[in-house]
């Protein structure tokens, strides 16, 4: 790969006449210098994207014991040296004691995807401080994405947990629905309508409310956790449901188990937010 690029660089400097030895050496040195600069910039971009990704997806989340929740967040990179993607998750205390639970995925890889992810995640967190409901929040976020970030598209699932009623009100923008595990039996929650952010500024988002019980576990995740080249999305979801049966008492160990044993093979990053109701 590098040799091919170096040869291509050299041809840019080639004169019409037969090159001399001196010209060839000068051209080779110039091509090497240009290639080194390109590789250095690529390495710097990758390092910055990786640091942004790590900063926004720490292994542990803020403690929400007072709200009756135990939460573990995980990010699994596609592999060493791979381009970083725009997968993210977030949790936050909202006005009125509600807890924000969000997972998203910005299309693409590299620094552009990660900066788009940072803007989307921080935008949702800022909007959530208004106290608006999830469908409204995603509607606003969609308009902002279309208006201020043309070309940036992504999926999001946004939930608000109410500790007083033990209920989750949630909306999604083209994202896979959560999985609820109750008494060792996992099931996919019926999703409300909602398309990918950044596609249509006039689209309306749907919303659903799910009643929860003590001992329930919620799984919010990006498609990189489950997708396989040789399976349909339904088959991939079935594999996750089998792996999610009988969650461990410790939510961190359970999250580690799911992220480590996911059967995906698409070389895509993955995010997982595991939430246990006390």
TORVEXZA-483495 format. One record per residue: y, z, x of N, C-alpha, C in turn; residue in one letter. Coordinates in steps of 0.05 Angstrom, whole numbers, padded with zeros to 5 digits, always signed. Layout:
BEGIN
YZXYZXYZXA/...
//
This chain:
BEGIN
-00024+00000+00016+00000+00000+00000+00025+00000+00017X/+00026+00019+00037+00050+00021+00054+00053-00004+00071X/+00030-00015+00081+00031-00039+00097+00041-00063+00081X/+00033-00065+00056+00042-00087+00039+00072-00084+00034X/+00081-00060+00029+00110-00056+00025+00126-00062+00050X/+00115-00054+00073+00128-00059+00098+00130-00089+00104X/+00109-00104+00098+00110-00133+00101+00130-00145+00083X/+00132-00136+00058+00151-00147+00039+00180-00141+00049X/+00184-00118+00060+00210-00111+00071+00218-00130+00094X/+00198-00136+00111+00204-00153+00134+00212-00180+00126X/+00199-00191+00105+00206-00218+00096+00235-00221+00086X/+00247-00199+00078+00275-00200+00069+00293-00207+00092X/+00285-00201+00116+00301-00205+00140+00294-00231+00155X/+00274-00245+00145+00263-00268+00160+00283-00292+00159X/+00290-00303+00183+00307-00327+00183+00291-00352+00177X/+00306-00374+00172+00292-00399+00166+00278-00410+00190X/+00289-00405+00214+00277-00415+00238+00255-00396+00248X/+00240-00405+00268+00219-00389+00280+00231-00364+00292X/+00221-00339+00284+00233-00315+00294+00227-00310+00323X/+00246-00298+00337+00242-00290+00364+00229-00262+00365X/+00219-00254+00388+00207-00228+00391+00228-00206+00386X/+00252-00210+00396+00273-00190+00392+00281-00187+00362X/+00282-00210+00348+00288-00209+00320+00266-00194+00304X/+00241-00199+00312+00219-00187+00298+00220-00156+00301X/+00226-00147+00325+00227-00118+00330+00250-00105+00315X/+00273-00119+00314+00295-00108+00299+00289-00107+00269X/+00277-00128+00259+00270-00129+00231+00249-00108+00223X/+00230-00104+00241+00209-00084+00236+00221-00056+00235X/+00240-00051+00254+00253-00025+00254+00269-00020+00229X/+00284-00041+00220+00300-00039+00196+00283-00035+00171X/+00261-00049+00170+00243-00046+00147+00231-00018+00146X/+00223-00008+00169+00211+00018+00170+00231+00040+00162X/+00256+00036+00171+00277+00055+00163+00282+00055+00133X/+00283+00031+00122+00288+00029+00093+00265+00040+00077X/+00240+00035+00086+00217+00046+00072+00216+00076+00074X/+00223+00087+00098+00223+00116+00101+00244+00129+00082X/+00267+00116+00079+00287+00127+00061+00277+00127+00032X/+00263+00105+00025+00253+00103-00003+00232+00125-00008X/+00214+00128+00012+00193+00149+00009+00205+00177+00008X/+00226+00181+00024+00239+00207+00024+00252+00213-00003X/+00265+00193-00014+00278+00197-00040+00257+00203-00062X/+00235+00188-00061+00213+00192-00080+00202+00220-00078X/+00198+00230-00053+00188+00257-00048+00207+00278-00059X/+00233+00273-00054+00253+00292-00064+00253+00293-00094X/+00252+00270-00107+00251+00269-00137+00227+00283-00147X/+00204+00279-00135+00179+00292-00144+00182+00323-00141X/+00193+00332-00118+00196+00360-00114+00214+00373-00134X/+00237+00359-00140+00256+00370-00159+00243+00371-00187X/+00229+00349-00195+00215+00349-00221+00195+00371-00223X/+00180+00376-00202+00159+00396-00202+00172+00424-00205X/+00194+00429-00190+00207+00455-00192+00218+00460-00220X/+00230+00439-00232+00240+00441-00260+00217+00447-00279X/+00195+00434-00275+00172+00438-00293+00161+00466-00290X/+00159+00476-00265+00149+00503-00261+00168+00524-00272X/+00194+00519-00270+00214+00539-00279+00213+00541-00310X/+00207+00519-00323+00209+00519-00352+00182+00525-00365X/+00160+00526-00350+00134+00532-00361+00120+00553-00343X/+00130+00578-00343+00117+00599-00327+00090+00606-00339X/+00073+00618-00323+00046+00626-00333+00047+00648-00354X/+00067+00666-00352+00069+00687-00371+00094+00683-00388X/+00094+00691-00413+00116+00689-00431+00129+00717-00435X/+00152+00717-00447+00165+00742-00453+00148+00760-00471X/+00148+00786-00466+00132+00804-00483+00143+00806-00511X/+00126+00803-00531+00135+00805-00559+00118+00825-00574X/+00111+00847-00560+00094+00867-00573+00107+00879-00597X/+00134+00882-00596+00148+00895-00619+00146+00877-00644X/+00142+00852-00640+00139+00833-00663+00110+00830-00671X/+00092+00844-00657+00063+00842-00664+00049+00818-00654X/+00059+00807-00631+00046+00783-00619+00039+00788-00590X/+00017+00776-00582+00010+00773-00554+00009+00743-00548X/+00024+00735-00527+00027+00706-00522+00021+00700-00493X/+00006+00678-00489+00001+00668-00462+00007+00638-00462X/+00024+00630-00443+00031+00601-00440+00018+00590-00414X/+00009+00566-00416-00003+00553-00392+00006+00524-00390X/+00010+00516-00365+00015+00488-00359-00005+00479-00338X/-00018+00457-00343-00037+00445-00324-00028+00418-00315X/-00020+00416-00289-00011+00390-00279-00035+00371-00278X/-00029+00345-00279-00051+00325-00279-00066+00325-00253X/-00053+00333-00231-00067+00334-00205-00047+00333-00182X/-00055+00341-00158-00036+00341-00136-00027+00313-00129X/-00001+00310-00124+00010+00284-00118+00016+00266-00141X/+00008+00275-00166+00013+00259-00189+00041+00262-00198X/+00052+00242-00213+00079+00245-00224+00079+00266-00245X/+00100+00283-00245+00102+00305-00264+00111+00293-00291X/+00101+00304-00313+00108+00293-00339+00127+00312-00353X/+00133+00306-00379+00152+00321-00394+00141+00341-00413X/+00118+00352-00407+00105+00373-00424+00119+00400-00421X/+00123+00414-00443+00137+00440-00442+00129+00458-00465X/+00135+00484-00462+00133+00503-00484+00155+00523-00482X/+00160+00538-00504+00182+00557-00504+00176+00579-00524X/+00184+00603-00518+00184+00626-00537+00210+00641-00534X/+00220+00651-00556+00246+00665-00555+00249+00683-00579X/+00263+00705-00576+00271+00723-00598+00295+00710-00612X/+00293+00707-00639+00314+00695-00654+00328+00716-00671X/+00352+00710-00682+00365+00728-00700+00347+00735-00724X/+00348+00760-00732+00331+00768-00754+00303+00775-00746X/+00298+00780-00720+00272+00789-00710+00250+00767-00709X/+00257+00743-00718+00236+00722-00717+00232+00712-00688X/+00208+00701-00684+00201+00692-00657+00198+00661-00657X/+00212+00648-00639+00209+00619-00636+00184+00613-00620X/+00168+00594-00630+00144+00584-00616+00146+00554-00616X/+00148+00542-00593+00152+00513-00591+00136+00501-00568X/+00126+00477-00573+00112+00461-00553+00121+00432-00556X/+00126+00418-00534+00135+00391-00536+00126+00373-00513X/+00130+00347-00516+00122+00328-00496+00141+00304-00497X/+00156+00300-00475+00174+00277-00473+00159+00255-00460X/+00161+00231-00471+00147+00208-00461+00155+00201-00432X/+00135+00192-00416+00140+00184-00389+00132+00204-00368X/+00138+00198-00343+00132+00215-00321+00156+00214-00301X/+00155+00234-00283+00176+00234-00262+00201+00249-00270X/+00222+00245-00254+00246+00261-00257+00259+00255-00284X/+00259+00230-00293+00272+00223-00319+00259+00238-00342X/+00232+00239-00342+00217+00253-00363+00223+00283-00362X/+00224+00294-00338+00229+00323-00336+00257+00331-00344X/+00277+00315-00336+00304+00321-00345+00307+00318-00375X/+00294+00298-00386+00293+00296-00415+00280+00319-00429X/+00259+00329-00416+00245+00353-00427+00263+00377-00426X/+00277+00381-00404+00295+00404-00402+00317+00403-00423X/+00328+00379-00428+00349+00376-00448+00338+00381-00476X/+00314+00372-00482+00302+00376-00508+00295+00405-00513X/+00283+00418-00493+00275+00446-00495+00300+00464-00499X/+00320+00460-00482+00344+00477-00483+00360+00470-00508X/+00359+00445-00517+00373+00438-00542+00361+00452-00566X/+00334+00453-00567+00321+00466-00589+00326+00496-00589X/+00325+00508-00565+00330+00537-00563+00359+00543-00572X/+00378+00527-00564+00406+00532-00572+00410+00529-00602X/+00397+00508-00614+00399+00504-00643+00386+00526-00658X/+00363+00537-00647+00348+00558-00661+00364+00583-00664X/+00384+00587-00647+00401+00611-00649+00418+00612-00674X/+00420+00589-00688+00435+00588-00712+00420+00601-00736X/+00394+00605-00733+00378+00617-00754+00368+00596-00774X/+00373+00570-00769+00363+00549-00786+00333+00547-00785X/+00321+00536-00805+00292+00534-00807+00281+00511-00790X/+00255+00510-00784+00245+00491-00765+00250+00462-00772X/+00246+00454-00798+00251+00426-00805+00280+00418-00800X/+00298+00436-00806+00327+00430-00801+00332+00428-00771X/+00320+00446-00756+00324+00445-00727+00314+00419-00715X/+00291+00410-00723+00280+00385-00712+00296+00361-00722X/+00307+00363-00746+00325+00341-00755+00350+00339-00738X/+00362+00362-00732+00385+00362-00715+00378+00352-00687X/+00356+00362-00676+00348+00354-00649+00342+00324-00648X/+00331+00313-00669+00326+00284-00670+00352+00268-00670X/+00372+00277-00685+00398+00263-00685+00410+00265-00658X/+00409+00288-00645+00420+00291-00618+00406+00273-00598X/+00379+00271-00600+00364+00254-00582+00372+00225-00585X/+00375+00216-00610+00383+00188-00616+00411+00183-00607X/+00429+00202-00610+00457+00198-00604+00464+00200-00574X/+00453+00220-00561+00461+00226-00534+00441+00219-00513X/+00416+00214-00520+00395+00208-00501+00379+00183-00509X/+00393+00160-00512+00379+00136-00520+00356+00129-00500X/+00333+00122-00511+00311+00116-00494+00293+00139-00488X/+00302+00164-00493+00286+00187-00490+00272+00194-00516X/+00245+00194-00516+00230+00199-00540+00209+00221-00534X/+00203+00236-00554+00183+00257-00549+00173+00269-00575X/+00152+00285-00573+00141+00299-00596+00146+00329-00592X/+00149+00343-00614+00154+00372-00614+00140+00385-00638X/+00130+00409-00634+00123+00427-00656+00139+00452-00653X/+00152+00460-00675+00171+00482-00675+00162+00502-00697X/+00157+00527-00689+00149+00547-00708+00166+00572-00706X/+00169+00586-00728+00183+00612-00729+00164+00633-00741X/+00157+00653-00725+00139+00674-00735+00156+00697-00746X/+00150+00705-00770+00163+00727-00783+00146+00752-00781X/+00153+00772-00765+00136+00796-00762+00134+00813-00787X/+00153+00811-00805+00152+00827-00830+00131+00817-00849X/+00129+00790-00851+00109+00779-00870+00084+00768-00856X/+00084+00768-00829+00062+00756-00814+00057+00727-00823X/+00078+00712-00823+00076+00684-00831+00089+00666-00810X/+00079+00642-00808+00090+00622-00790+00101+00599-00806X/+00127+00594-00804+00140+00571-00816+00144+00551-00794X/+00133+00526-00798+00133+00507-00776+00138+00479-00785X/+00147+00463-00766+00152+00434-00771+00143+00419-00746X/+00139+00394-00748+00130+00378-00725+00144+00351-00725X/+00148+00341-00701+00159+00314-00698+00139+00297-00683X/+00120+00285-00697+00100+00268-00685+00080+00283-00668X/+00079+00309-00669+00062+00325-00651+00036+00333-00664X/+00015+00338-00648-00010+00347-00659-00006+00374-00672X/-00019+00379-00695-00016+00405-00709-00029+00428-00694X/-00022+00453-00700-00034+00476-00687-00063+00480-00697X/-00077+00495-00681-00104+00504-00689-00102+00534-00695X/-00114+00543-00717-00115+00571-00725-00144+00580-00722X/-00148+00602-00707-00175+00614-00704-00175+00640-00718X/-00192+00642-00739-00194+00667-00754-00224+00674-00757X/-00230+00699-00749-00257+00709-00750-00276+00690-00735X/-00267+00680-00712-00283+00664-00695-00287+00635-00705X/-00273+00627-00726-00275+00600-00737-00249+00585-00735X/-00248+00565-00718-00223+00550-00714-00220+00528-00735X/-00195+00522-00743-00189+00500-00761-00162+00489-00754X/-00158+00463-00760-00133+00450-00755-00115+00454-00780X/-00090+00463-00776-00072+00467-00798-00063+00440-00809X/-00061+00439-00835-00052+00414-00848-00022+00409-00841X/-00017+00386-00828+00011+00382-00817+00030+00371-00838X/+00055+00380-00838+00076+00367-00854+00084+00341-00841X/+00097+00323-00856+00106+00298-00844+00127+00301-00824X/+00128+00283-00804+00149+00283-00784+00142+00264-00762X/+00162+00247-00754+00156+00227-00733+00169+00235-00707X/+00163+00221-00686+00172+00227-00659+00203+00228-00657X/+00213+00247-00642+00241+00249-00638+00252+00225-00622X/+00276+00216-00629+00289+00194-00615+00282+00167-00627X/+00266+00165-00648+00258+00139-00659+00276+00131-00682X/+00285+00149-00699+00300+00142-00723+00318+00166-00730X/+00345+00163-00727+00363+00186-00732+00364+00195-00761X/+00354+00178-00780+00356+00185-00808+00331+00196-00820X/+00310+00201-00804+00285+00210-00815+00287+00239-00823X/+00273+00247-00845+00272+00274-00854+00246+00287-00845X/+00247+00312-00835+00224+00326-00826+00213+00345-00848X/+00186+00346-00850+00174+00365-00869+00170+00392-00856X/+00161+00411-00872+00158+00439-00864+00135+00452-00879X/+00122+00470-00865+00099+00484-00878+00101+00514-00870X/+00089+00531-00887+00088+00560-00881+00058+00568-00882X/+00049+00581-00861+00021+00590-00859+00021+00621-00858X/+00006+00633-00876+00003+00662-00875-00018+00670-00854X/-00011+00690-00838-00029+00699-00817-00039+00727-00822X/-00060+00735-00807-00072+00761-00810-00075+00773-00782X/-00078+00799-00781-00084+00812-00756-00110+00801-00744X/-00109+00795-00718-00132+00783-00705-00132+00753-00704X/-00115+00740-00719-00113+00711-00718-00102+00701-00691X/-00111+00678-00683-00101+00666-00658-00091+00638-00665X/-00067+00631-00656-00055+00604-00659-00055+00590-00632X/-00062+00564-00632-00061+00548-00609-00042+00525-00613X/-00021+00523-00597-00002+00501-00597-00005+00487-00570X/-00007+00461-00569-00014+00447-00545-00004+00418-00545X/-00003+00406-00521+00004+00378-00519-00022+00361-00518X/-00020+00335-00522-00044+00319-00524-00058+00316-00497X/-00044+00322-00475-00058+00321-00449-00080+00341-00447X/-00081+00361-00464-00103+00381-00463-00129+00370-00473X/-00128+00350-00491-00153+00342-00504-00160+00313-00502X/-00141+00295-00497-00146+00267-00498-00166+00257-00477X/-00184+00239-00486-00203+00227-00468-00203+00197-00473X/-00209+00182-00451-00210+00153-00454-00233+00143-00471X/-00254+00158-00472-00278+00149-00487-00281+00162-00514X/-00260+00175-00524-00262+00189-00550-00238+00183-00567X/-00242+00184-00593-00219+00182-00612-00205+00209-00612X/-00181+00210-00623-00167+00236-00624-00181+00256-00641X/-00195+00247-00662-00211+00265-00679-00234+00277-00664X/-00247+00261-00647-00269+00272-00631-00259+00292-00610X/-00236+00285-00599-00224+00304-00579-00216+00330-00592X/-00205+00329-00616-00198+00354-00630-00223+00370-00637X/-00245+00357-00644-00270+00371-00650-00280+00385-00625X/-00277+00373-00602-00285+00386-00577-00269+00411-00572X/-00243+00410-00578-00226+00433-00574-00234+00455-00593X/-00241+00449-00618-00249+00469-00638-00274+00483-00628X/-00293+00468-00617-00317+00481-00607-00311+00500-00584X/-00293+00492-00566-00286+00509-00544-00270+00533-00552X/-00256+00531-00575-00238+00553-00584-00252+00575-00600X/-00277+00571-00606-00292+00591-00622-00293+00618-00608X/-00291+00639-00624-00295+00667-00613-00276+00672-00590X/-00250+00673-00595-00230+00678-00573-00234+00705-00560X/-00229+00706-00534-00232+00731-00519-00211+00751-00528X/-00217+00777-00525-00199+00798-00533-00172+00796-00518X/-00174+00788-00492-00150+00786-00476-00139+00757-00479X/-00114+00754-00489-00103+00728-00495-00099+00711-00469X/-00094+00725-00447-00090+00710-00421-00116+00698-00412X/-00138+00713-00414-00164+00702-00407-00172+00680-00425X/-00166+00682-00450-00172+00661-00470-00157+00635-00463X/-00131+00638-00457-00115+00615-00450-00126+00602-00424X/-00134+00618-00405-00145+00607-00380-00171+00592-00386X/-00188+00603-00403-00213+00590-00410-00208+00562-00423X/-00189+00561-00441-00184+00536-00455-00172+00515-00436X/-00153+00523-00420-00140+00504-00402-00159+00494-00380X/-00177+00512-00371-00195+00505-00349-00219+00489-00359X/-00226+00492-00384-00250+00478-00395-00243+00455-00413X/-00218+00447-00414-00210+00424-00431-00224+00399-00419X/-00233+00382-00437-00249+00359-00429-00232+00333-00425X/-00206+00336-00424-00189+00312-00422-00193+00298-00396X/-00188+00272-00395-00192+00256-00371-00171+00234-00368X/-00148+00238-00380-00128+00216-00380-00107+00220-00358X/-00110+00238-00339-00091+00243-00317-00063+00249-00328X/-00062+00264-00350-00037+00272-00362-00034+00303-00360X/-00009+00312-00356-00004+00341-00356-00012+00352-00384X/-00016+00379-00384-00022+00392-00410-00007+00419-00411X/+00002+00426-00435+00013+00452-00441-00002+00465-00463X/-00004+00491-00461-00018+00507-00482-00003+00533-00487X/+00001+00539-00512+00013+00565-00520-00007+00578-00538X/-00019+00600-00529-00039+00616-00544-00025+00641-00555X/-00027+00645-00581-00012+00667-00594-00032+00684-00611X/-00033+00710-00605-00051+00728-00619-00034+00747-00637X/-00041+00749-00663-00028+00767-00681-00042+00794-00680X/-00026+00815-00676-00038+00842-00674-00045+00853-00702X/
//
